[in-house]
């Protein structure tokens, strides 16, 4: 196949620009800091009620994140299979975009007292983000040739980092300057509102430029739900017959538990373990995003020279070092230096994972179903990672122990990727 036109590629990458503000502003910086601060202030401590039961507020945030990704993991394979069989992939992308954007803006009305309202909006926004990614990612093998997928995947992530940083700076300016007499809390709430507007607004460029998709079958023998599960079984049976892809997905499952949890829990760790001010945490995350841009491009170039799987192995070892350093860090400067390291490998591991999967999957028209399989793997990993992080924190009273526990996931991940590389070399030797 040939890579699509520059207009289509840029339109596809623009969705990363649009939805990455959720990933940065909502899950990484403003919302976790605001959630723990506002609830602690209202309930005069970090133990808060949620539907009649009490939780540590930071752990409740972890559990809410895990619940959102669990719902996404259950729903996305059915929906993506329906999109493949009925050719309405773009419609589902639009639906999840509006779900996420509206609920991000709805967080404007969260004040710390209405915990249930805030958590429900957060879960629905997360579901919109996760669901949209299934259909967005599934376009990659349809618009990019095999040799261009690393580069185009990296472009998407780079666009996402740049776009999210711009809105992050707007939010930071509102918090720091507090124009028109607004308070710091009001400035954060306005930022939530802007996230939804940004997400939905820039996504329109993607909707206009991406091509329509056609169904993989013309006749439907069953209802949508039946066909959805049928498509899933087809994907599973194909993955089982592809040893390199199967082993890669196992490794991806394990190291995603660590990668995603570190990214989502970093600001709460800095706030509660090191007692860093929120302004410095926000600046640090901006630096991480900026460093992630050259990191994503650099790792993509390394993969061109050395191959995807060898570079992934090296990156995972760097993540292991980051977790060990995170457990031992003591000062604010330690946190800032480690944040730069996280930025360098964060974008690279995500971008390279997506393009590696796109390279290893078979040639097929069922791209949404295949990327749903990939997406479910990642989402279940996040559920386990965030639940483990929150549980160990509540059990031991320290997030440092939670960070150290993530090393196990990275070790299991790198073992599986090494096995995938050996299988790949074995298959290449047989074909010589």
Secondary structure by P-SEA (a helix, b strand, c coil): cccccaaaaaaaacccccccccccccccccaaaaaaaaaaaaaccccccccccccaaaaaaaaaaaaaaaaaaacaaaaaaaaaaccaaaaaaaaaaaaaaaaaaacccccccaaaaaaaaaaaaaaaaaaaaaaaaaaccccccccaaaaaaaaaaaaaaaaaaaaaaaaaaaaacccccccaaaaaaaaaaaaaaaaaaaaaaaaacbbbbbbccccccccaaaaaaaaaaaaaaaaaacaaaaaaaaaaaaaaacaaaaaaaaaaaaaccccccaaaaaaaaaaaaaaaaaaaaaaaaaaaaccaaaaaaaaaaaaaaaaaaaaacccaaaaaaaaaaaaaaaaaaaaaaaaaaaaacccccaaaaaaaaaaaaaaaaaaaaaaaaaaaaaacccaaaaaaaaaaaaaaaaaaaaaaaaaaaaaaaaac
